[in-house]
Amino acid sequence: VSVGYFISDLGMIIWSYPSLGGMEY
């Protein structure tokens, strides 16, 4: 598993679902 790929996927999820990112923080 590549770290860059994980960050890219995580960033895409947060970008697509800002509501989830808001709940995280």
Backbone as a ProteinNet text record, in pm:
[ID]
protein_1_A
[PRIMARY]
VSVGYFISDLGMIIWSYPSLGGMEY
[TERTIARY]
86	0	89.1	67.1	148.6	86.4	170.6	120.9	58.1	124.6	72.5	-67.1	-87.4	-218.4	-322.6	-285	-377.3	-418.7	-320.3	-349.4	-437.7	-406.5	-484.6	-629.4	-648.3	-783.3	-854.9	-785.4	-846.9	-886.5	-796.2	-824.9	-945.5	-955.6	-1067.7	-1198.5	-1195.3	-1316.3	-1359.6	-1264.1	-1296.4	-1346.9	-1285.1	-1323.8	-1465.6	-1497.4	-1629.3	-1734.6	-1692.4	-1787.8	-1737.1	-1750.5	-1704.5	-1775.6	-1896.9	-1972.3	-1898.1	-1840.7	-1766.3	-1641.3	-1573.6	-1452.5	-1486.8	-1603.7	-1644.8	-1667.1	-1727.2	-1752.5	-1621.1	-1523.6	-1393.3	-1330.3	-1336.9	-1278.6	-1388.2
-119.9	0	124.2	211.8	333.1	445	513	622	731.9	764.3	869.7	835.4	707.5	664.5	676.9	640.9	648.6	793.5	884	1026	1080.3	1039.3	1086.9	1040.3	913.4	859.4	928.6	946.8	1011.4	1154.5	1226	1364.3	1370.6	1275	1272.2	1249.9	1161.2	1133.1	1259.1	1325.9	1447.4	1555.6	1563.5	1666.7	1638.7	1509.4	1471.7	1480.9	1455.4	1460.3	1555.9	1687.8	1787.9	1771.2	1715.9	1696.8	1599.2	1492.6	1393.9	1459.5	1541.8	1609.3	1702.7	1768.6	1859.3	1781.9	1662.3	1581.7	1532.9	1500.8	1453.5	1561.1	1686.8	1796.6	1862.8
0	0	0	-96.5	-103.5	-20.2	54.7	140.4	54.7	-57	-144.3	-195.3	-229.3	-279	-168.7	-46.1	67.4	92.7	91.7	114.6	2.3	-121.4	-235.6	-223.3	-185.6	-171.5	-56.4	55.1	170.9	135.7	67.1	28.7	-64	-155.7	-249.5	-174.6	-75.6	2.6	77.2	142	218.4	123.6	3.5	-94.1	-145.5	-162.3	-213.1	-103.4	21	131.8	239.7	218.6	317.2	450.8	448.8	573.2	663.5	604	683.3	740.3	659.6	705.9	821.9	812.6	919.7	1049.1	1037	1156.4	1216.4	1128.2	1177.5	1265.4	1218	1294.5	1376.5
[MASK]
+++++++++++++++++++++++++

